[in-house]
Amino acid sequence: MARAGRNTFLQRLMGAMALDPTIYEEVEADRGASAQALAMVILAGLATGVGARGFGAISVAGIAFISVAVLLSWAAWALLTFEVGVRLMPAPETRSNPSELRRTIGFAATPGVLNVFAILPNITRSVFIVTSIWMLLTMIVAVRHALDYKSTARAVAVCVCGWALALTIAVVLGVLFGPTVS
């Protein structure tokens, strides 16, 4: 999918969703992609907030809260993944930094924009399940390339740990500070 040279933002988004490893390598190396990764996370967060209306009446403040929670989860996920992947489970070839992980993980959030379709009646839960699994798969590809792993199994282990920790943080924040869903 990726062409030689630098891809456009849209090409990167499509490649990230298609699990294209060359896109993740490109984003990892491109320090200028940090703003794009942040934009992607914000868009996915907004889509998640809007899609959550499919569970019931959620106010604009609720959508904003969900969007901020997604943004905080992304930052936490990147940091936790860095700590697990670089400090606890590094491969001999692992060379990375938190910025590289923030960029690749930001692009791994691309399927989250599809959460906006969860607002449609009768498919809310299914949309969230599918996009969550899809984002876990994109995360595995992103981590494998950002941490220079040769083994997908190692990337899976790091992602599952990071995902579980970030999800726990998001749930705790949601329970403590989130809107009530009717």
Long-range contacts (C-beta under 8 A, 24 or more apart in sequence): 2-26, 6-30, 9-36, 12-36, 12-107, 13-40, 13-107, 13-110, 16-107, 16-108, 16-110, 16-138, 16-142, 17-110, 17-111, 17-134, 17-138, 19-137, 19-138, 19-141, 21-141, 21-144, 21-145, 23-107, 24-104, 24-107, 24-108, 24-141, 24-142, 24-144, 24-145, 24-146, 25-145, 27-103, 27-104, 27-106, 27-107, 28-100, 28-103, 28-104, 28-145, 28-146, 30-103, 31-99, 33-103, 33-107, 34-99, 34-102, 34-103, 34-106, 36-103, 36-106, 36-107, 37-102, 37-103, 37-104, 37-105, 37-106, 37-107, 38-106, 40-106, 40-107, 40-109, 40-110, 40-113, 41-70, 41-71, 41-74, 41-106, 41-109, 42-67, 42-71, 43-112, 43-113, 44-70, 44-109, 44-110, 44-111, 44-112, 44-113, 44-115, 45-69, 45-70, 45-71, 45-74, 45-112, 47-112, 47-113, 47-114, 47-115, 47-116, 48-112, 48-115, 48-118, 50-115, 50-116, 50-119, 51-115, 51-116, 51-117, 51-118, 51-119, 51-124, 51-127, 51-128, 52-115, 52-118, 52-181, 53-119, 54-118, 54-119, 54-120, 54-121, 54-123, 54-124, 54-127, 55-124, 55-181, 56-181, 56-182, 57-182, 58-179, 58-181, 59-179, 61-179, 62-178, 62-179, 62-181, 65-177, 65-178, 65-179, 66-178, 69-170, 69-173, 69-174, 69-178, 70-109, 70-112, 70-170, 72-169, 72-170, 72-173, 73-166, 73-167, 73-169, 73-170, 74-102, 74-105, 74-106, 74-109, 74-166, 75-102, 76-165, 76-166, 76-169, 77-105, 77-139, 77-162, 77-163, 77-165, 77-166, 78-102, 78-105, 80-161, 80-162, 80-165, 80-166, 81-105, 81-143, 81-158, 81-159, 81-161, 81-162, 84-158, 84-161, 84-162, 85-143, 85-147, 85-158, 85-162, 86-147, 89-154, 89-157, 89-158, 90-147, 91-147, 91-148, 91-149, 91-150, 91-151, 91-154, 93-148, 93-149, 93-150, 94-147, 94-148, 94-149, 95-148, 96-146, 96-147, 96-148, 100-146, 101-142, 101-143, 101-146, 101-147, 103-146, 104-142, 104-143, 104-145, 104-146, 105-139, 105-142, 105-143, 105-146, 107-138, 107-142, 108-135, 108-138, 108-139, 108-141, 108-142, 109-135, 109-138, 110-138, 111-135, 111-138, 136-163, 139-163
